[in-house]
Amino acid sequence: MFAKRHTRQRLVVAGLTLVALAVGALLLRAEIFDTSLQAVVYDKAIAIANTTLRDQVTIVALDDATADQYRYPLPHQAYTDLLRALKPLNPSVIAFDIGFYDAAQNPEEDRSLAAAMRDAGNVVLAMQGSGEATLGDHTERYPIVFLPIPVLRDAAAAVAAVNIHPDPDGRVRYSQLLIEGPDGTTYYSLPLVAAARKVRADLSSAQRTDDVFVVPSELGDRVMPIDRRGGMSIYYAAPPARAPSDCADRAYFCVVSMKDVINGKVPRDRIAGRAVFIGAHSLSGVPDSYPVPNSGAAKMFGVEIWANAAQSIFTNRYPVLKQGDAATLAQLLAVSLAGLLLILRWRLFGFLGALGLLGAYVTGAYILFSIQTEGLVGAGPVEVPSIAYVATAAFWWIILLGYLLAEEQITVARTRNTFGRFVTPSVARTIMEREEAGKLELGGEEKRVTVLFGDIRGFTTISEGMTPDVLLGHLNRYFDGMVDIVNRYEGTVNKYNGDNIMVLWGAPLEEKDQARKAVECALEMQRWIVSEREKGGPDVSFGFGINTGPVVAGFLGAKGRMEYTVIGDTANVASRLTSADIARRDQVAVSGETLGELGNDVEAVDLGAVLVKGRIEPVACWQINRLGALAAPKPAPAPEVPIGRAAIVGYH
């Protein structure tokens, strides 16, 4: 049975492992956790990764100071002034996160701005898709597009999309690399166009193969992951910055005020050779800010999101939301199986160990991601560990732990039941309680008990005409019926000794009215035995002897093998009372000690007194014919001669 249980437990572990893999595969296919738990994992990975910014991007902030100088919304003349101020500072590209969708009231302002754009030669203007987009082949098609006014669009080096799409939880984790207009025209995103111009990449030669978008570049091809929406996950290299920022702090993007650039207060080294992104930043009343993975409770302005997206392309580092299915399932298999085996071996402590294992896996996965994102230039896509999907292993651990605990409870109950077939429930409880308390040891204590002995009359004659199997069958049948009655009267079957039975009241548990319960039980057993015999059973009869007094009750034997019993003169006397000339066929004999505790509603026959070995005074014996409403089934007449001495039989 022990081996079967272990085999069953191993099969459960194997089954749970397979189920964990199957469910994990379904979760991955359905992308259940992509926008919830795995998104949280992604955010944490981005937040703890170590990155040092290079002097590649500067943000020119349309901030409150600039709005105070020009009044908001700014006239187009302000942007003309900005481009003329930037020209001698030699930025590599100028990207506007500002929509020029409406002409200025004064057409001359638009012509001046267009001239400044042509003069700069590297200006990228914003455009935007609008309306309910439809999903295309790794892109989204918009029914409406907003483009810069023609005079400016013709003067710009390029136009690029600035659509921002927060995830369901409101955080912005990806940038669309491209969108399509209603006529199928492709518009690349602002950070992609800006980055392509800085790294001298050829967008016209860009190609997509499955989920990979490749842009050839003189400084090394940019291999970017692209999802079904045409999006690329952004590696947020810097948290939100304030304007103006300390451009010497490499933990943040360099943010300078547009006003300071126009007024010539920004050093050349903060602009020269950099990609300059221009947009609303730290501008009161303009709701162009969003939560991002590394912003915590703060928000990041849209222009800074584009700066981070461009930085991803510059450094060729693109986080992927989760690992591939094969890698994820392999990790799920390893973690699940290791945890299940720990729980199988050590139960609750194993479960705690499994949780520690999961914690070690999570820590190691984040450390590995941080290592992969170190350095100035990355090696392309970097997979965020699929912790949300691997962590489902804990669910199967709980299932196994619950199963094992339930199985152990069932096993304990079964053990108690089995135990109870060899010792009575009260003894079983005493043994288990002492075992749990660490007090299960040899020794005893003095108790006042009532001891009942029952002996079959004529057992030798009966057994001669029966085979062993038939004999044992009859004995077990009678003992089974008798034990049911003993249990009803709250007695404790102490032992079977061949053809006799020994029952206790008052040990191991205290029992009120123990003498009366013992005699009532004996009368009830005699009535049952006689009725069974009259139904056609074998000619079996019992004589019961009962005595009350002090005994030593406890565990007797050796440390490796002990039993609960009672020893003392009280037990010896009860055994002597079963002698055939005292407790005759179908009769119940008691000592004077027991008779004295039965009360006034007893009908007893004086049998005389018997000398018992080890005692000087003879023991008075009485035959009980009735106690209360219970009467002996076949009371025997009083003996013609009182008993003088009984044979020593039975108990030793």
C-alpha positions, -999 to 999 in steps of 0.1 A, spaced: 0 0 0 29 23 9 45 17 -25 12 22 -43 7 55 -26 42 67 -37 35 55 -72 2 73 -73 18 105 -60 45 103 -87 18 99 -113 0 129 -99 32 149 -102 37 138 -138 1 145 -146 2 180 -131 34 187 -150 18 178 -183 -13 198 -175 8 228 -165 25 227 -199 -8 223 -218 -24 251 -199 7 272 -204 6 267 -241 -31 277 -242 -24 308 -222 5 318 -245 -16 312 -276 -44 333 -263 -20 360 -250 -40 360 -217 -14 379 -196 1 401 -223 -18 432 -214 -20 424 -176 5 405 -156 32 402 -183 28 440 -189 37 445 -153 67 422 -157 77 442 -187 74 475 -168 96 462 -140 122 449 -164 124 483 -181 125 501 -147 154 481 -133 175 479 -164 207 499 -163 213 522 -192 236 552 -198 223 577 -223 247 589 -250 246 625 -264 223 615 -292 190 632 -284 180 667 -272 144 677 -265 134 712 -272 105 719 -249 76 740 -258 72 749 -221 55 776 -200 85 800 -205 82 798 -242 44 802 -241 49 833 -219 72 848 -245 50 841 -276 16 833 -261 0 799 -267 -8 786 -292 25 798 -306 25 817 -339 43 800 -368 69 828 -366 81 813 -333 90 781 -351 107 801 -378 128 817 -351 136 783 -337 148 768 -370 170 799 -377 185 795 -342 191 758 -346 207 761 -381 242 772 -369 241 747 -341 241 719 -367 216 692 -354 215 660 -374 177 660 -377 149 682 -364 117 663 -356 85 683 -348 59 666 -325 37 696 -333 9 695 -359 10 722 -386 -24 712 -399 -38 747 -402 -24 777 -421 -13 808 -402 -36 839 -404 -7 856 -422 4 836 -452 38 852 -450 45 834 -417 40 800 -435 62 811 -464 89 822 -439 86 789 -420 88 769 -452 119 788 -463 135 780 -429 127 743 -433 143 742 -468 173 760 -455 176 735 -426 171 705 -450 165 680 -422 131 689 -408 105 661 -402 70 673 -396 42 654 -378 11 638 -394 -15 618 -377 -40 591 -385 -75 595 -372 -107 576 -369 -113 539 -362 -82 521 -376 -85 486 -392 -58 460 -387 -38 453 -418 -7 432 -424 15 444 -396 1 479 -398 -30 499 -391 -50 517 -418 -68 549 -408 -98 563 -426 -86 599 -421 -51 614 -420 -41 649 -409 -12 662 -429 8 695 -426 -4 722 -449 10 718 -484 35 747 -483 51 733 -452 48 696 -463 66 704 -496 94 722 -477 100 695 -451 124 667 -456 97 642 -445 64 638 -427 60 611 -400 32 597 -379 28 607 -342 -1 584 -332 2 572 -296 -16 541 -284 -17 534 -247 -23 498 -236 -56 489 -218 -40 499 -185 -32 534 -199 6 530 -202 24 535 -235 47 506 -242 50 507 -279 54 530 -309 40 523 -343 67 520 -369 43 527 -397 7 533 -405 -14 535 -437 -37 562 -449 -71 555 -465 -54 553 -500 -28 528 -488 0 553 -485 26 542 -459 37 568 -433 66 559 -411 66 570 -374 84 602 -362 110 584 -342 118 559 -370 122 587 -396 143 608 -372 165 579 -363 169 567 -399 182 602 -409 206 602 -380 221 568 -386 219 573 -424 194 545 -430 175 540 -462 138 536 -454 129 531 -490 148 498 -488 132 487 -456 118 452 -456 96 432 -433 98 394 -429 72 380 -406 76 398 -373 109 415 -382 114 449 -398 149 455 -412 162 490 -422 195 490 -440 220 515 -426 255 526 -432 261 523 -394 247 488 -393 213 475 -402 185 481 -377 166 448 -371 134 457 -352 106 435 -340 72 445 -354 39 433 -341 6 429 -359 -3 465 -354 29 477 -369 43 485 -335 77 483 -318 81 480 -281 100 510 -267 130 505 -246 126 534 -222 162 544 -216 153 573 -193 125 582 -169 105 615 -173 126 646 -171 117 682 -162 124 712 -184 149 725 -184 169 695 -173 205 691 -162 220 679 -195 251 666 -176 230 639 -159 231 609 -182 202 593 -165 178 617 -182 174 631 -217 187 666 -222 157 689 -222 162 726 -231 136 754 -233 126 765 -268 128 800 -255 164 795 -245 173 781 -279 157 810 -297 174 835 -274 208 818 -280 213 806 -244 218 769 -252 254 757 -257 263 743 -292 274 709 -277 238 703 -266 225 705 -302 254 697 -326 251 663 -342 220 653 -321 185 644 -331 164 673 -319 127 665 -310 105 695 -305 72 693 -287 51 702 -257 69 695 -225 62 708 -190 35 729 -206 6 737 -183 -28 728 -195 -17 706 -224 -27 670 -218 0 654 -239 15 631 -212 11 594 -205 21 568 -180 50 547 -192 68 516 -178 94 535 -159 74 566 -149 59 552 -117 30 574 -107 43 602 -129 37 607 -166 59 613 -197 52 639 -223 47 626 -259 78 642 -273 99 624 -247 82 591 -256 94 597 -292 128 604 -279 129 571 -261 116 553 -292 144 569 -313 169 560 -287 159 524 -290 166 525 -327 199 544 -322 212 518 -298 196 489 -317 179 477 -285 142 466 -287 125 449 -258 101 422 -267 71 417 -244 78 381 -236 100 352 -247 91 328 -274 67 300 -268 94 273 -268 116 291 -243 87 300 -221 73 265 -220 108 250 -213 112 274 -183 76 266 -172 84 228 -173 117 232 -153 102 255 -126 69 235 -123 86 201 -121 112 213 -96 86 229 -74 63 198 -76 92 175 -66 101 197 -37 65 196 -25 63 159 -30 94 154 -8 89 180 19 52 190 17 47 225 33 84 231 36 88 220 1 62 245 -10 81 273 8 112 260 -10 94 261 -43 83 297 -37 120 304 -29 129 287 -62 104 309 -81 118 340 -64 153 329 -75 140 324 -110 124 358 -111 155 375 -97 178 357 -121 156 365 -151 156 402 -143 194 401 -138 198 384 -171 176 410 -188 197 438 -173 229 422 -185 215 419 -220 206 456 -220 240 469 -209 263 486 -232 261 515 -256 248 495 -286 225 465 -283 222 434 -304 187 438 -315 155 424 -298 158 416 -262 131 393 -248 116 403 -214 114 371 -193 80 355 -195 76 356 -157 38 360 -158 34 327 -177 61 308 -157 46 320 -124 15 299 -131 36 270 -118 26 282 -83 -10 273 -90 -1 237 -97 21 236 -66 -9 246 -46 -30 219 -63 -4 193 -54 1 205 -19 -37 204 -13 -39 169 -28 -11 156 -6 -25 171 25 -59 157 17 -44 123 10 -25 124 43 -57 133 61 -75 104 44 -45 82 52 -45 93 89 -83 86 91 -77 52 74 -49 45 98 -70 54 128 -98 32 115 -74 3 109 -58 10 142 -92 9 158 -96 -26 146 -68 -37 169 -73 -13 197 -104 6 208 -110 42 197 -102 55 232 -69 37 234 -61 48 198 -68 84 208 -46 80 239 -17 66 219 -19 93 192 -22 121 217 8 109 236 27 104 204 20 139 193 29 152 227 61 132 227 50 113 258 44 78 244 66 57 267 65 27 289 49 32 323 15 36 340 -7 53 365 -31 41 392 -67 42 382 -100 29 397 -116 7 370 -141 -20 364 -128 -50 346 -150 -75 327 -137 -109 316 -158 -131 293 -150 -168 287 -167 -193 264 -181 -223 280 -172 -257 265 -148 -242 239 -128 -273 236 -158 -295 229 -172 -270 204 -139 -266 185 -134 -304 181 -162 -306 155 -151 -276 134 -124 -267 110 -102 -238 120 -118 -215 94 -153 -223 106 -143 -220 142 -127 -186 137 -157 -174 117 -180 -182 146 -157 -166 172 -153 -135 151 -191 -133 146 -198 -135 183 -170 -111 193 -182 -86 166 -217 -86 181 -203 -83 216 -180 -54 207 -209 -35 193 -226 -37 226 -194 -28 245 -191 3 224 -227 13 232 -219 11 269 -186 31 264 -163 2 273 -128 -4 261 -120 -38 246 -85 -43 260 -77 -77 244 -88 -110 230 -71 -140 245 -82 -171 225 -117 -178 236 -121 -150 261 -124 -112 260 -112 -85 284 -131 -51 287 -123 -20 308 -143 9 321 -124 38 336 -92 33 315 -77 49 296 -106 75 299 -124 82 331 -159 69 332 -189 77 354 -211 48 367 -185 24 354 -196 -6 375 -233 -2 364 -223 2 327 -202 -29 329 -229 -51 344 -256 -37 320 -232 -44 291 -227 -80 304 -264 -86 307 -271 -72 272 -243 -94 258 -258 -125 274 -292 -117 260 -277 -112 225 -257 -145 227 -287 -165 238 -308 -150 210 -281 -158 184 -279 -194 197 -317 -198 195 -316 -186 159 -297 -218 150 -262 -208 157 -236 -231 174 -241 -240 210 -219 -211 223 -223 -197 258 -203 -172 279 -197 -166 315 -188 -131 325 -169 -121 356 -167 -84 367 -147 -67 395 -141 -31 404 -110 -16 421 -76 0 417 -52 -11 390 -20 2 373 -30 12 338 -5 21 311 19 9 284 35 -24 290 62 -42 269 93 -29 253 102 4 237 98 -10 202 66 -30 210 42 -21 237 5 -24 245 -20 -6 267 -33 -28 295 -40 -29 332 -24 -50 359 -32 -57 395 -53 -77 419 -86 -62 405 -80 -77 371 -69 -111 387 -102 -113 406 -123 -105 376 -105 -133 357 -111 -157 386 -148 -149 385 -152 -164 350 -145 -198 365 -172 -223 354 -185 -229 390 -189 -191 396 -200 -175 363 -220 -204 351 -234 -208 316 -252 -176 304 -245 -159 338 -229 -127 350 -209 -129 382 -196 -98 401 -175 -92 432 -188 -75 463 -169 -43 453 -188 -41 420 -222 -50 436 -218 -22 461 -217 4 432 -248 -9 414 -275 8 434 -308 -5 449 -324 -17 416 -304 -49 414 -315 -85 419 -285 -107 429 -279 -142 441 -252 -148 468 -228 -174 454 -206 -174 485 -169 -165 486 -139 -177 468 -103 -177 479 -81 -161 453 -44 -167 451 -24 -138 466 -53 -126 489 -59 -136 525 -96 -127 526 -120 -146 504 -138 -126 476 -176 -125 479 -193 -135 446 -228 -126 434 -248 -136 404 -267 -108 388 -302 -117 376 -315 -82 369 -302 -46 370 -328 -20 364 -348 -31 333 -322 -55 321 -326 -91 332 -304 -122 326 -319 -143 298 -316 -175 317 -308 -170 353 -294 -200 371 -307 -211 405 -286 -204 436 -260 -231 442 -269 -258 467 -235 -254 484 -219 -219 486 -186 -217 467 -156 -222 487 -128 -221 462 -127 -217 425 -102 -231 401 -76 -206 389 -83 -201 352 -81 -175 325 -60 -145 333 -23 -146 343 
